[in-house]
Amino acid sequence: MAQILVVEDNPMNMELAVDLLETYGYEVTPAEDGFEALERVKEKKFDLILLDMQLPGMDGPEVLGKLKADPKTAAIPVVALTAHAMSGDEARFIEAGCAGYISKPIDVHQFKPTVAQYIK
């Protein structure tokens, strides 16, 4: 069973993502901010990280940079989960090291196949 870390500070978005992912058969670990996310990756090996780009304290790009700089977590695919749906945002997040991009609100019909493509 694939392990997915969901980093999201909005409780409703977190609940939706966790509920959907668990329905698909994934084991999900939630983290409410970047600091908690960096603690969780020390405790468990994840197959995928869904990372909100707008987090309090330490934003998504900063968390991404720390994950990619650490040899223990650098290979984990990180998918940006963000309400930033401006032109060029997807390319910017991919250039920063994200494997992909999911815009919010989550499209429940596209979420499963999108997530599945990043699970090895």
N, C-alpha and C positions, 0 to 999 in steps of 0.2 A: 504494500500500500504506500503510495507516494506521500511524502511529508511536505506540507506547504505552510510557510509562515506568511500571515497576512498582517501587514503593518498599516493601520488605519485608525485615525483619532475620532472619526465620526461614528457613534454607536450604531446608528441605523445602517450605514454602509458596511460596518463590520459584521453586523448580524446577517445582512443579506449575503455577503461574500462567504461567511463561514457556513451558513445554512446551505447554500448552493453547493459549495465544495464538498461538504460532508455528504450531501445527497448523491454526489457523483462518486463517492467512495474514497475520497482523500482524507488523510488525517491532517487536521488543521490546528495550528498554534496561533493564537491571536497576540498581537503586541500593539499597544495604544500609542507608542511614540518610538522615535529612533533609538533612544537609550535602552528601552526595553527590548527592541529588536536585536540590538547588538549583544545583549545578555542572552537572549534565546538561542542565537547561533553558536554560542559557546557551549550550550547544554545539549544540543541535538543537531543531527545532520539533516538538512533540508534539501529537497529536490527542486524547490521553486520558492521564490520570495515575491509576493505581490506587495509593492511598496507605494504608498500614497506619497506624492511629491510635496504636498503642503502639510507638514507636521509641525506641531509646536516644539520649541526648544532647539531641535536639530532637524532641519528639513530633509526631504527625500534625497536631493542630490548630495548632501553631506553624508548621509547614511550610506548611499550607494558608493561614494568614494572610499569610505572606511571598509566596506565589504570587499570591494575590488582590490584594495591595497593589502588585504590580509590573505596570504596564501591558502589558509584553511577555508576561506569562503569565496575566494575569487572566481571559482568555477561554477558557483551556483547561479543559475539564470535568475535575473531580477527583472520583473515586468512592472513598468510604471503603471500605477492605478491612480488616475487623476482626473479632476474636473477641468484641467487645463486643456482645452480642446482648440486652442488657437492654431492657426496655420504655422507650421514649422516646429511646433512643440514635440511632435512624435520624433522627428529627425533629431532634435536637440537632445531628447532623453536617450535615444539609441546611441548617439555620438558620445554621450556621457558614460555609456557602459550598460544600458538596459538592453535586455534581449528582445523586448517588445513593449507594447503600449496598449492599455485598456482604458478607454475614457469612461468617466462617470457622468450621469448615472449608468450603472451596469446594465447592459442589454442582456437580459436573462437567456435569450435565444442564442446569442453569439458567445456567451461566457464559457460554456463547457468546451466547445471545440477550440476556442482561443487558448484556454488554459492547457488543454490536452496537448497542444502542439509544442509546449515548452517542457513537458515531462518526458524524461528519457526512458 
